[in-house]
Structure formats: structure tokens, C-alpha cells
Amino acid sequence: MTTAATNGRPTVGLFGLTGCAGDQLVVLNCEDQLLELARLLDLRDFTMAASDPDEEVPLDLAFVEGAVLSRRDEYVLRRVRERAKCLIAIGTCAVWGGVAALDRLFDRAALVRDIYGDAGAAFDTLPARALHDVVPVDYTITGCPIEADEFLAAVSQLLQGYPPAVRDTPVCAECRMNEVGCLLLDRGLPCCGAVTLGGCHARCPALGALCIGCRGPAPDANVEGTLAAFVAHGIPIEEGRRRLAVFAPLSEAVPAEVA
Amino acid sequence: MSTRITIEHLARVEGHGGATVELADGAVEAVRFDVFEGARLLEGLVRGRRYDEVAPITSRICAICSAAHTLASLTATERAFGIEPDRRIVRVRDLLLRGESIESHALHVFLLALPDYLNVPSALALAESHRDAVQLALRLKRLGNLIQETVAGRAVHPVTTVVGGFSRFPTEEALLTLRTALLAAQGDAETALELVARLPHVDVGQSPSAYAALRANGAYGYAGGQEIGIVSDGRTVAVPVSAYRSITREHTVPHSHAKHSHWNGTPFMVGALARLAVNGDLLPPAGARAMAHVGLARPFVDPLDNNRAQAVELLVDVQQALTMVEEELAAPRDAPAAAPVRVRGGSGTGAVEAPRGLLVHSYRYNEDGRLQSADVITPTAMNAASIEQRLRCAVELSPHDDPDTLRRRLEMVVRAYDPCISCAVHVLDVRRAP
């Protein structure tokens, strides 16, 4: 990453493909840092927040949220990739496909017909794909939505010419640090924290809610072991599989006889 | 001579949309509000899920309305199972919606819509010329997010909200912190109203309209109502929430295959202005004064009045959120338990007011508590027909204006509806990219 080339301020674009716009909203929710970010970054293309985008300028940093669900998304992403020195996927949809990629478990054409009727046939709609299925991605900041502190840390590291720090511990490890009792082992609930990438400070279990896997898999996630623990606590294997599949394709590859 | 005015990618709205107007010799031939957002099919993808998974997935339809989607979803599930949550749970859920509305209105009025009135491209430019206004908006936005974090554990995609109640009720300590922030924000809400009262009047055309909103229960609010009120030609009609289909998906229109919503054959508007039209009688005195101060008087005929209506709601919400927190602090220390869930087969419909208008989730469950079908009708989808009607008005006001002047009017009209296009695809047809 070269930041010095543009008077010290990198040219930056923020883009949303198909999704809920939650990751761009998290950026806009950095109220205390927003004006500082605008000072440090040369924000050229951010359609959610500003008119008159500069759609031609080469970008030092391009942050892209959302999954690829249409030919239009694919076109936009390829165009951004051509312009960007460094492309950062932000949010679980961009990194893993997210909830929209649940379409892999359904007859997609039938769903389109069901929801949109005959008009659906004319839609520009494609099966959900993560960014890396379409173009090379340099870095990822996962989460549904992303964590503001991880985003700000990544921007700060990129500004200093470093790659964003890579995290490798699961939500489970953060839960232990919070000294929260285990929802799976103690209460027999289908918590996905053991296989989900941390960085959220295990927010959901700390608030008495199940980890639903919204950040996608941790490296070396032991999916088989987690499914076995689900079964040992009375959660049927198919139910466990379904729960591990919501935000990323985690459980489908695990053989049926695991438990 | 025929002309086509196109806004290819509408900036400063959430999601991907545009607008097209076709003119022939100064007469409007066709008007389209276009949605380019890809279809995620979430209503289909939640089928077969257990009841506790449904709200966290449908929340992902839209970030800026994620609390409203969550609560519409939970209410639909609770009605299907015959669950009545505790009154304090209902109050704190309403508080969550106030937080969402404060955040969303502050973002929309000051950071997305205000640049139009002041002729600058973005809030970034505004930060140079009107730094105080931008900082004020950021403080109010932060307050809205603090309310959502306190109640729901996160500002985008709530965590603690579960079927029957909360997995963790806000603690007294957290409510005290929130109370301090709300006390400090009262002046900001007044200043925000004052800023909006002083905005120049911009003429984008006027036309009578019908308005629809969840009829509030006794006091101005965004949840808990059992009926949808529709104000049209000075008359108010009420439709039970479960009969929502009588106002949605009524008509298909020949010029587009979008499933537009109509009431008695005319488009209707939902959102802050519609809430004032339907529930204005329930406003606290400060709200009625605020309406007069920003120049809002019934019948509402100007779509840009929705921006002013949001400023009125900002003030009312900041005041009422404080009252709710104080009532909660005065309540017994022990948190109300989430209502026990006994699953059963059946249907339920939940409606709440999202910041940008009425939102309906309607579900059918099987006897194991697995979702069989889901229907989600979002405010921007309901507004689509009304947006097109007002786009036509905005051109007809003075059709021979130069394209840039026309385009600015069209953009201001669409933006005034505060459209959330991630939401809109859930009923609207999605058009092919140009």
C-alpha cells in the first residue's frame, strides 16, 4: 500500500453491492471519528453518503460490502477492482456470501418465481457469491455487521502502510475471557461460538443470546467436533448443521456419520 | 421533442435506486422509480427455520431499519404463538424504536437531505460550511445509537431481542447513563427543529395524498398498535393489521410491473409525515407546537414536508425516550422475564413503524415452530407508487425547466421519502440495470 503518492492522503472509495448496507452504516456510526476520517482519507466515491462521486479516479483503498447477486453487482465489483490498488471486503456478505448465500440450499429459480411471480423471470439475479469468488480480494474485515473498532484499526494500519491485523481466535475464546458460562456445554443450546471467528468480544453470549455465527468461520474451525457436541446435548445433527450454515457454508461438507 | 431525464444511481440514499421520467413535448409520458438492488430472497430463505432464528435473519433485510424488522418479526411470531409480552417489555421495545428513529432521522434530515437545501454535494462539504449543524446531527445520531446499544446490545442488528422479551433486560446502571445522555440531548433536539424551521422553502410541486400508519395505542409511538389508519380526503379509516393485504399489492400498473400499493385506487405515503397525519391527535403538546413551528398544517400536500415531519419526531422522540427511561428507572428492580414460548401451528402478523414508515411481517408456522411462509411488506415498497406520483408532479410543475433543474427536483422528491432500497426489493420488482 502506498499512501504517500497522493499527498499523504489515500484516495478511498466505499461501495455497497447487494446487502443491508449495515457495514457502510457502521462506518457512518463512527460519529466520534467521522470528521477525522474525512480529514485523513480522500473520500472520492461513497454514493450512500455523497453525490457527485468521482467514478474514474484510481483508488488506493476500496472498501466493498455486500455480496454479488446480479450482473450489475459483478460489473461494479470488477470495475472497482480495476481502479483499486487494495480491495478490502467488509462484512460477512462480502467475505463469505452471508445470509443471501443460503440460496445454495434451495431451488433458487423456484424461490424467485415464488416471491416475485412471473415478473421474476426478467430479473437481473444470480446466486449469491462472496467477492473472492469474482475478483481477487486483498484483505477482509468480517462481521454482520463489522465491528467499528476493527474497521478503525484496519484503516489506521493501512494508513501506516501495514496490512490489517489478522485475527484467528474464535468467539469461544472471547467468551472465556468474559467469564461467561457456556451456552452449549452448560445449557445445551446450539451456540455457534466455537467455530465462529472472534473480534466481537463475544457480544451475544455475554448478553445471554446464542452466537449465530454471523462473523463466519474461525481458521481451523472444528465443525465436526461442534456438531458432535450439539448431538451430545440433544440437538439433532440436521438442526445443528442448519444453524452452522446461516452466514457461511460451514457445515455442509461434514459427513453425515460424524456424530 | 421527447426527453428522458434519468437519475442513474441516486446518491445519499441507502441502497441502489434511480428514477426515470420520459417527456414528450412537455407532457410527462412515463415515470419510474427504479430499484437496482439484487434480490436476496430472504422471505424464502427463512423457510424451515426454527422460530428463534427468524428475527435475526430477517433483521438482515436492512441495517438502518434492523430494529423495526426485528420487532415486526418478533411480534408476528408472538401473535402466531399467542404470546403477550409484559407491558414493560413492550415499553422498552418502543424505546428501542425511538433510538432507531432518532439515529435514522438525524442521518437523513441533516446528513442526506440537508445538502440539497444548501446546494452542496454531501455532508462532507457541509462539514466545511456548516460544521455546527453536522456536529449536532452526529451527536443526535450517536444518541439514537446509544439507545439501541443500551436496549438491544448493538446499534445495527439487535442482539437481546428475543421471542417473548429480552435475553438481557437493560440494567439500572445502563439506563442511568442513558438518562444522562437524554437530558443533555434535549437542547440539541430543539436546535435541530430550529434549523429545519429556518430551511428555505423549495417548490417540488404539491398534490393531495393519502397517508397510512400504524394507529398508535393511546400515545404517539411506533409499536403496539393493532390497526393501520389511513387518512384520505380528510377521512380516517382503520384496517386491522392482519388485513394489511387490503392496502398492499392491490394493483398492478401498466407502465411498470412493480406491485404497487394503493388505497381505494390512489397511491399512499408512509413515514413520518403519514404518522403525523394518522396519529397527530396523540402528539404531546410540544409535538403540536413543533409542527406549527416548522410550518406543518393538515392536509399535507408537499412531499418535502416529510423532512420537516422527521424533525418534529426527533424532538418528540428525544423527549419521550427520556420519559420512558425515567418510568423504567421508577419500576421495580427485577427485570421482567421474557414470556415463556409454547410453539403451536398458526399464523401471525406484526406491524411496527420503521423510521421510514409502516413495516409488516406476516408468518405461518407449523406445529413444531418451524416457519412455513413469510411475507414482508416494507415502507419503501409501499411508497413506490406515491414516489412515482410525486415525481410526475415535480416535472409537471414546470416541465420546460432545464434537465439539471428537473433532476434536482426529482432527487429531492425521492430523497424526501427517505427510501431504503435494501428494504424496497421485498415486494417491489427489481429492474434490470440500465
Interface residues (C-beta under 8 A of the other chain):
Chain A: G16 L17 T18 G19 C20 A21 G22 D23 L25 V26 L28 N29 E31 D32 L34 L35 A38 L43 T47 M48 A49 A50 S51 D52 P53 A67 V68 L69 S70 R71 R72 D73 Y75 G98 V99 A100 L102 D103 L105 F106 R108 L111 V112 D114 I115 Y116 A119 G120 A122 F123 D124 T125 L126 A128 C144 P145 R203 C204 L207 G208 A209 L210 I212 C214 E239 R242 R243 V246
Chain B: H9 A11 R12 V13 E14 G15 H16 F36 E37 G38 A39 R40 L41 L42 E43 G44 L45 G48 R49 R50 D52 E53 P56 I57 R60 I61 C62 A63 I64 S66 E103 L107 L111 L112 P115 P121 S122 A123 L124 A127 V134 Q135 L138 R139 K141 R142 N145 G153 R154 A155 V156 H157 V159 T160 V162 S167 R168 H257 S422 D429 V430 R432 A433
